[in-house]
Amino acid sequence: MKLERLVFALLALTLFVTAVPASVLAHGERNQEPFLRMRTVQWYDVKFPDKREYAVNDLIEISGKFRMHYDWPQVLEKPGEAATFLGIAVPGPTFTREALDINGKPVPTSTNDILIGHDYDFRVVMKARRPGDNHIHPMLSIEGSGPIIGPGIEVKVTGSQDDYVKSSQIMTGEKIENLETYNLTTVVTWHAFWIAVALSWALYWLARPLLIPRFIMVHNKEWDRLITPTDRKVGVVLLVSVISVVIGAYVYTDMKYPTTIPLQGGKTIVNNTPMIEPKITVSVDRGEYYVPGRTLTVVMNVTNNADAPVRLGEFMSANLRFIDSSVPAAVANVDSAYPTDYALVGSLKVSDNSPIQPGETRSIEAIASDTAWERERLVGMLRSPDNSFGGLMFFFDDAGNRYIANVGGPILPNFQKSTGE
Ligand SMILES: [Cu+2]
């Protein structure tokens, strides 16, 4: 009786699991290790288009900046030594890349010039190809580290994929009307031809008594019956014709398209801009994550070497922007098109956020509190063998000037008492 119940329960569970329609809304960006998102590429000033609905063939542009974090995780390969490629994170070939620029220059291949500590301008332009709802992000793929994804937006593409056109003018001057269908007949014909050859060869052998009759021939050493003189002739004819077709087609193609170049696999050179001496420096005393309250508290010494008094307005880590709503310049710095699940206005509190005077060093507590820590699955940083955080701190003066400071350090979990509040 018990066993029957168990079997029934298991069956019901299987049915439940397989019958629930799965709706997949992201593509795994939250599954990346927190240290990979907090201590590698810091995407900031990312500009998204206001429009969220596009027709097939429409262009979408995302631009902004990224800084390579100074405290690059030890387990990852160092950028510069590792090849780096700017791309886009989209679910499948839903968009095609029209332009990829770093520091104003096209970067069609990977590069070894993306270096720790430096800032880069980037721009990606995509063309909508396949209709649907897609989450799109800029992305930096680093050899040995993986793809590191920037903030993303949800866009809807309408229309039909059949209308998608990608035209191109090649070096000989010839214009290709649509790369999607260019020479498709030739491609299909060649595939069909080789499939037909392979199938007829297989059928030639399969169309006679198989296995047991042939096993008996092998057993009786009747080699002449196993492979007849006709078989040999057919084999030779096939061998000669296959080789002739391959050579003939090669010679014909070479004559028809005399000018060809191979696919390019070289590295692009990116012009690095010099690293700017930070006007504001931050030295972290203590980092603590209060687990039940989803709060990161950073106790730090801030030194102001700028000419004007400054206030801390934003702490940015893993694409999340914790913003102090009492600093108008920090709030004004949030673009209206920026996705609201990353821009968390009001989630940053600072123990003493009166202006830090030029030349002053002050110990302050920055408290970044939001359920986004949990939602973005960043709490996993506490389970890492090297539990540290990283990010950028944005300070603002009264004139609205912004100063960026690097921040990072070890982090301790706190499961019990509230901190700061
Ligand atoms: Cu996404």
Residues whose N, C-alpha, C, O or C-beta is under 5 A from the ligand:
A	BS01	CU	A26 H27 E29 H135 G152
